[in-house]
Amino acid sequence: MAKIPVGVLGATGMVGQQYITLLDNHPWFDVKYVAASPRSAGKKYSEAVAGRWQLAKDYAANVGKITVEDANDVKCAIAAHKRKKCAFVFSALEMGKDETSALEEAYAAAGIPVISNASAHRWTPDVPVLIAEINPHHTDIIPFQRKAHGWDKGFIAVKPNCSIQSYMTPLHALVQAGYLIKKIIVTTMQAVSGAGYPGVPSLDIIDNIIPYIGVGEEEKSEKEPLKIFGSIINGVIQNAIMPKISATCNRVPVVDGHTACLSIAFGLKKPSVDEIKKVWQSFKGLPQEAKLPTAPQQPIIYREEENRPQPRKDRDADKAMAVVIGRLRPCNVLDVRFTALSHNTVRGAAGGGILNAELLKYKGYLG
């Protein structure tokens, strides 16, 4: 099978670099187009990231030779699209919300599908916010989206905030098993790699915890799950009304890996601790059934040790795409409590975006 040529917008940033690394030797996709800010445009990719490459694994030599285009110049992408060099793009843009929204719409209007990491379109009613194991059926909104905008082949699909992916899949598994979740209290401890450009100054984060991530972070954690758990009604995604969520988000001195401590309350049907573990350990979603290349074999891994999960030991589990859970126990205020962990720049960012693209290809929307 011939590989699909893809582009990466924001290719020189942290998430863009992660895309370049994870797409190396991908069985379905091949990076043929990279774009970034005007200051990087015109340089070879190797020159544009010289001195700012942040990952342990280096990029492939062939990507290093690609000339970086200006991500703001959609005409360049259109030309590459016509030359069969860019069938769709991964968006890791680091711009203002309005700029990102307009630019991603311009790509979609040009017939180039956009698989986005940005938050700009997470609240657009006809844009799916995808976690492939949870709501693959939300891809069914794409024909409605295209019709509403007059787009032919282009569309926009996004992934959610990185911090909620450490616990959304285990919550979904319980709801799917018949256990309604009514209330959630969650406290996140988020890695510095999730801070984006220009990041967190070292003197602020070393020997410190910052009890504020940024504008809207806690609101995203409280609202995005409701869209993911929602339903397509009359061509838009209607939010679920449950669960009620209270979130507190902290920045901690960890390089990669977002950790969340949750207490949850069930409806009338309350599972035991052993029943919850069985649900998690047996859970499989469409990506596992379809054997999508980036999907973890076991999307939820439960650790019995009292001191797990830990970012340094568990963030890379199953291609850094699994959610690792531990410390499940009764709660004195709600019903149960537990700790969950996921890799924020892989599962929570580039890896999640690639898995979404694989899902969309499997569903017939790409290539």
Buried (B, 14 or more C-beta within 10 A) or exposed (E): EEBBBBBBBBBBBBBBBBBBBBBBEBEBBBBBBBBBBEEBBEBBBBEBBEEEBEBEEBBBEEBBEBBBBBBBEBEBBBBBBEEEBBBBBBBBBBBEEEEBBEBBBBBBBBBBBBBBBBBBBBBBBBBBBBBBBBBBEBBEBBEBBBEEBEBEBBBBBBBBBBBBBBBBBBBBBBBEBEBBBBBBBBBBBBBBBBBEEEBBEEEEBEEEEBEEBEEEBBEBBBBBBBBBBBEBEEEBBEBBEBBEBEBBBBBBBBEBBBBBBBBBBBBEEEBEEEEBBBBBEEBBBBBBEBEBBBBBEBBBBBBEEEEBBBBEBBBBBBBBBBBBBBBBEEBEEBBBBBBBBBBBBBBBBBBBBBBBBBBBBBBEBBB
